[in-house]
Amino acid sequence: MAKDRIYETDEGIRIAQLSALDDFEVAEGYPDIRGWTVASTDGQEVGKVHDLLIDVDHMRTRYLDVRLTKELAASPSDRDVLVPIGTAQVVEDKKVVRVPLTAERFGLLPMYEHGRLTRTHELEVRRHFSLGEAAAAAGAGAAATAAGRDFYDDEGYDDRRFFGKRRPTRADEQVAARRVDAERAEAARVDAERNDAVRDEVRRDVIERDAVERDAVQRDAVERDVRARESEIRVPVEREDAVVLKRGEDGRDEIIIRRPIGEGRSNR
């Protein structure tokens, strides 16, 4: 920062033109309005934005330095005037700044001498824009001096009113895109985990149900086998034995086992 390009007001507030500050620039996301057309309330072009006056101590823009057209300047040399930043507004989608003064009133603004800014000059500017206590303070030097550093505590000097909401930069858009991608990826991961959990639960239910059914079938088979064993009598039979089933007249059956002579006889 070039110190010799910064000057102080009567109350010690450090002011500098943006173009004179090597390490200052318009913040990314906000328009650099230098060179833009300045229009009056009656629709006339009154000049161009020549520069911006910066309150170095508070890092705020306080004035537009407007270079008047030759017609309004009524001078063979350039004539600049100051416009409190908060009183102007950007015309949407156009490189135009509109100021709430008529073209005739613009011609009455005090000429701004680069490198010097007095409180008397600022009060005169305020009078034209009807800001705060300007009219009263202009007639009372002591009151103006007492205002000191509170002088800019007025919405007419609030650059946030002028610049409005910061426009997204390409870097902002890239960060936002990455954030969206990350959120989508996280949502997909959560869905996948949820689906995996559901599939695992279904798989466990199927396995448990199959196990229960197998156990039931095995228990039924065992029970049938036990019942069959309890209701039968088994007798060992040799290959040479003859087995005969005899139907009785009384409804009872007999099983006769006949063995060859000499090996004994068994009747059942």
HUTAJO-V489671 format. One line per field, one symbol per residue. phi: phi as a letter, one per 30 degrees, with the letter a starting at -180 (. if undefined). psi: psi as a letter, one per 40 degrees, with the letter a starting at -180 (. if undefined). burial: I if it has 16 or more other ideal C-beta (glycine too) atoms within 10 Angstrom, else O. Layout:
phi: ???
psi: ???
burial: ???
This chain:
phi: .dddccbcddciddbadedccdccadedjcddddjddcccdcicdclbddabccdddchbdcbccccddedddhadcdbcbcbeeddcbddeibdbcccdbddddedcdddcceiabcddddddddddchchceddddcbeddddddhddeddbddccdddddiddddcdddddddddddddddddddddddddddddddddddddddddddddddddddddddddddddcbbcbdbddddccbccddddjccbcccccedjcjbbcb
psi: hhdeehiiideehhiiideehdfiihiheiiheheiihiideeiheaihdihhhgddefihdihhhhiiddddfidiihiiihhdeeiihhheighhhhfiiddddeeiihhhhehhiddddddddddefhbfdddddegdddddddbeedegieeeheddddahhhhidddddddddddddddddddddddddddddddddddddddddddddddddddddddddddddeihhhhhideihhhhhhideeiiihhhhiiheeiihh.
burial: OOOOOIIOIOOOIOIIIIOIIOOIOOOOOIOOIOOIIIIIOOOOOIIIIIIIIIIIOOOOIIIIIIIIIOOIIOOOOOIIIIIIIIIIOIOOOOOIIIIOIOIOIIIOIIOIOOOOIOIOIIIIIIOIIOIIOIOOIIOOOOOIOOIOOOIIOIOIIIIOOIIOOOOOOOOOOOOOOOOOOOOOOOOOOOOOOOOOOOOOOOOOOOOOOOOOOOOOOOOOOOOOOOOOOOOOOOOOOOOOOOOOOOOOOOOOOOOOIOOOOOOOOOOO
